[in-house]
Amino acid sequence: MGWLVIIVVLVVVITLLNLKTPRSDGEYLGKIHAYRKMLIYIMPTRNESVVYYDDYALADELERYLKQVQGRFHADMTHAIVAAIAAGMRKTPSMNRFAVGRRLYQRKGVWVTFSMKRQKLNRAAKLSAVKREIPESQTFRQLCDALNADIKVERSDAVTYTDKEVGTLSKIPRPILRFGVNVLKMLDYYNILPAAFIKNDAMYTSMFAANLGSLGMKAGFHHLYEWGTCPLFLMIGKTEERALVENGQVVVKRVIPLRFTYDERVDDGINAGHGIRGVVEVLENPYAFLGCLDEADDHPIGKPREAEAAVAG
């Protein structure tokens, strides 16, 4: 009789867990096309659902803008990339989704994670990941100030949340650590992973960006991580000269190589293309979409004033 009670309790608990759809970082999308719903079952992991896309952005306007903006605040290519990602996500909200627990979710807020060296001039220095939410009303200057504050902390002697997390986990014996990681994945699958854990983990993000150009490197194609809920990865390469064809003529342009990796389960290629184009559009038109060169044009990222939008168009 005791075993029967235990079995009934387990069945009830598992049933209730499977019925739980709310989670702290996303809204459950119950009404999606049957084809997309089946994709999550046919391709249950991110790396078997991965699509690679190679693109570029013309560099001249952005380089000119970044030189001009230095008179007001500190901004570089990484700041611009983070801003462009946020604008691209808002242009195509369907790309700001993630698959977990055989379900599709719309992420709450736009979150961007980027990698950086803990010691700027030290080639042997360890990499660190900075994650930040980009509010819809935030200006480029406000974003830069926030990112610079995060970078300052990462490059200081302060012990960050990630340092504590990794430091603690690295001390756990392998069998226990393996079991613990599997437990966390299970909690995430059933939407009962603590909100504080999700908020502070760099891999629960809309997109992860790595600016290899800052290290003088070309961009490669990056895999997606099975840990967390990040469905997109962007590698940025060193600005280079490239032969392009314009009006039937070969011209040499400075371009920023962009290589995207995304989870096909979140949306189709057409909408992904719109989102990628949104990122490129901001990088190629920074005066319109980033602004902040004087007090009058401190408008939110990706939302140019009407006059500027007309020029950008």
C-alpha positions in Angstrom: 0.0 0.0 0.0 2.9 2.3 0.8 4.5 1.8 -2.6 1.2 2.6 -4.3 0.9 5.9 -2.4 4.4 6.8 -3.5 3.7 5.9 -7.1 0.5 8.0 -7.1 2.3 10.9 -5.6 5.1 10.7 -8.2 2.6 10.6 -11.0 0.7 13.6 -9.7 4.0 15.6 -9.2 5.3 14.7 -12.7 1.9 15.6 -14.2 1.8 19.0 -12.4 5.4 19.7 -13.4 4.6 19.0 -17.1 1.6 21.3 -16.9 3.7 24.2 -15.6 4.3 26.7 -18.4 5.1 30.0 -16.7 8.8 30.9 -16.1 10.6 34.0 -15.0 12.4 34.9 -18.2 9.7 34.1 -20.9 6.1 33.9 -21.9 4.9 30.5 -23.2 3.9 30.5 -26.8 1.1 28.0 -26.9 -0.3 28.9 -30.2 2.4 28.3 -32.8 2.3 26.5 -36.2 2.2 22.8 -35.9 5.3 22.5 -38.0 7.3 24.6 -35.6 6.0 22.7 -32.6 7.1 19.5 -34.2 10.6 20.9 -34.9 11.2 21.1 -31.1 10.6 17.3 -30.8 12.4 16.3 -34.0 15.4 18.5 -33.1 15.5 18.6 -29.3 19.0 20.3 -29.0 20.3 23.6 -30.3 23.3 22.3 -32.2 21.3 19.9 -34.3 19.0 22.9 -35.1 21.8 25.3 -35.9 22.0 27.6 -39.0 25.0 29.6 -40.0 24.8 32.9 -41.8 27.7 35.0 -43.1 27.2 38.8 -43.6 29.0 42.1 -43.2 28.4 45.8 -42.5 30.1 48.7 -44.3 32.5 50.2 -41.8 33.2 53.8 -42.9 30.2 55.5 -41.3 30.6 53.6 -38.0 34.3 54.4 -37.7 33.7 58.1 -38.4 30.8 58.1 -35.8 32.9 56.4 -33.1 35.7 58.9 -33.5 33.2 61.8 -33.3 31.4 60.4 -30.3 34.5 60.2 -28.2 34.1 63.9 -27.4 31.0 63.1 -25.3 31.5 59.6 -23.9 33.5 56.4 -24.4 32.2 54.0 -27.1 33.8 51.5 -29.3 32.9 48.7 -31.8 31.7 46.4 -29.0 29.3 49.0 -27.7 27.9 49.6 -31.1 27.5 45.9 -31.7 25.5 45.5 -28.5 23.3 48.4 -29.4 22.8 47.0 -33.0 21.8 43.6 -31.6 19.2 45.2 -29.3 17.8 47.2 -32.2 17.7 44.1 -34.4 15.8 42.2 -31.7 13.2 44.9 -31.4 12.8 45.1 -35.2 12.1 41.3 -35.3 10.8 40.2 -31.9 10.3 36.7 -33.0 14.0 36.2 -33.0 14.0 37.0 -29.2 12.6 33.6 -28.4 14.0 30.4 -27.0 13.2 26.7 -26.8 13.3 24.8 -23.5 11.4 21.9 -22.2 10.0 21.0 -25.7 8.3 24.4 -25.7 8.8 27.8 -27.3 8.9 31.0 -25.3 9.0 34.7 -26.0 11.8 36.2 -23.9 11.0 38.9 -21.4 13.2 41.9 -22.3 16.2 42.1 -24.6 19.4 40.7 -23.0 22.8 40.8 -24.6 25.9 38.9 -23.4 29.4 39.7 -24.8 32.8 38.4 -24.0 35.8 40.5 -23.0 39.3 40.1 -21.7 39.7 40.6 -17.9 43.0 42.4 -18.5 42.8 44.5 -21.7 46.5 44.4 -22.7 47.3 40.9 -21.5 47.0 38.3 -24.2 47.0 35.5 -21.6 44.2 37.0 -19.6 41.0 35.1 -19.1 37.8 35.9 -20.9 34.8 37.1 -19.0 31.1 37.3 -20.1 29.1 40.5 -19.4 25.3 40.2 -19.6 23.0 43.2 -19.6 19.3 44.0 -20.3 18.8 46.7 -22.9 15.6 48.7 -22.0 13.5 49.9 -24.9 13.9 53.5 -23.8 17.7 53.4 -23.3 19.9 55.8 -25.4 23.2 54.8 -26.8 25.0 57.0 -24.3 23.2 55.4 -21.4 24.0 51.9 -22.8 27.7 52.8 -23.1 27.8 54.2 -19.5 26.2 51.0 -18.2 28.5 48.7 -20.2 31.6 50.7 -19.1 30.5 50.3 -15.5 30.2 46.5 -16.0 33.5 46.3 -17.7 35.2 48.3 -14.9 33.9 45.8 -12.4 35.0 42.8 -14.5 38.5 44.2 -14.9 38.9 45.1 -11.2 39.8 42.7 -8.3 36.1 42.4 -7.4 34.8 38.8 -7.1 31.8 38.7 -9.6 28.8 36.4 -9.5 30.4 34.2 -12.2 33.6 34.0 -10.3 31.7 32.7 -7.2 29.6 30.3 -9.3 32.5 28.8 -11.3 34.8 28.8 -8.2 32.3 26.8 -6.1 31.4 24.4 -8.9 35.1 23.7 -9.8 35.7 22.4 -6.2 32.9 19.8 -6.4 34.0 16.2 -7.2 33.1 15.1 -10.8 30.3 12.6 -10.0 28.5 15.1 -7.7 29.1 18.0 -10.2 27.7 15.9 -13.1 24.7 15.1 -11.0 24.2 18.7 -9.9 24.4 20.0 -13.5 21.8 17.4 -14.6 19.5 18.5 -11.7 19.8 22.2 -12.8 18.9 21.2 -16.4 15.9 19.3 -15.1 14.7 22.2 -13.0 15.1 24.4 -16.1 13.2 21.8 -18.2 10.2 22.0 -15.8 10.4 25.8 -15.4 11.3 25.7 -11.7 14.9 26.9 -11.9 15.1 30.0 -9.6 14.7 33.3 -11.2 17.9 34.7 -9.6 19.9 31.9 -11.2 18.5 32.7 -14.6 19.0 36.5 -14.2 22.7 36.2 -13.3 23.7 33.4 -15.7 25.3 34.8 -18.9 23.9 32.0 -21.1 20.3 32.9 -20.4 20.4 35.7 -22.9 18.9 36.8 -26.2 22.2 36.8 -28.0 25.9 36.2 -27.2 28.4 38.3 -29.1 32.2 37.9 -29.4 34.2 40.8 -31.0 37.3 39.0 -32.2 38.2 42.1 -34.2 39.3 43.7 -31.0 42.0 41.0 -30.8 42.9 41.5 -34.4 41.3 38.2 -35.4 39.0 37.1 -38.2 35.5 35.8 -37.3 34.7 32.1 -37.2 31.4 30.3 -36.9 30.5 29.5 -33.3 28.4 26.7 -31.9 25.4 27.3 -29.6 25.6 26.3 -26.0 23.2 23.6 -24.8 23.4 25.2 -21.3 21.0 28.1 -20.8 18.6 29.5 -23.4 20.8 31.5 -25.8 19.5 30.8 -29.4 21.9 33.2 -31.3 25.6 33.8 -31.4 27.4 36.5 -33.3 31.1 36.5 -34.1 32.6 39.9 -35.2 35.9 39.9 -37.2 38.6 42.4 -37.7 37.6 45.2 -40.1 39.0 44.4 -43.5 39.1 45.7 -47.1 36.9 43.7 -49.4 36.2 43.9 -53.1 32.5 44.5 -53.7 30.4 45.1 -56.9 28.4 48.3 -57.0 26.5 49.2 -60.2 28.5 46.7 -62.2 31.8 48.1 -61.0 34.3 46.5 -58.6 35.1 48.8 -55.6 37.1 48.2 -52.5 35.2 48.9 -49.2 36.1 48.5 -45.5 33.7 46.0 -44.0 33.0 44.5 -40.6 32.6 40.7 -41.0 29.6 39.3 -39.1 28.9 35.6 -38.7 25.7 34.6 -37.1 24.7 31.2 -35.6 21.0 30.8 -34.7 18.6 28.1 -33.5 16.2 27.4 -36.4 13.5 26.3 -34.0 12.8 29.9 -32.8 11.7 31.2 -36.2 12.2 30.7 -39.9 15.0 32.0 -42.1 13.0 34.9 -43.6 12.4 36.6 -40.2 16.0 35.7 -39.1 17.1 37.6 -42.2 15.0 40.7 -41.2 16.6 40.6 -37.7 20.1 40.3 -39.2 19.4 43.1 -41.6 18.3 45.2 -38.6 21.7 44.7 -36.9 23.5 45.7 -40.1 21.3 48.7 -40.7 22.2 50.2 -37.3 26.0 49.6 -37.8 25.9 51.2 -41.3 23.7 54.2 -40.2 25.0 55.0 -36.7 24.2 58.8 -36.9 20.5 57.9 -37.4 20.1 54.9 -35.1 22.6 55.7 -32.3 22.8 59.5 -32.3 23.7 61.1 -28.9 26.1 63.5 -30.6 24.3 66.4 -28.9 21.6 66.9 -26.3 18.9 67.2 -29.0 19.4 63.7 -30.4 19.5 61.6 -27.3 16.8 59.3 -28.7 16.4 55.5 -27.8 18.6 53.0 -29.6 17.2 52.0 -33.0 14.5 54.7 -33.0 15.8 57.6 -35.1 14.1 61.0 -35.2 11.9 61.5 -38.3 14.5 63.7 -40.1 17.3 61.2 -39.5 15.0 58.3 -40.4 14.3 59.9 -43.8 18.1 60.3 -44.4 18.7 56.7 -43.3 15.9 55.5 -45.6 
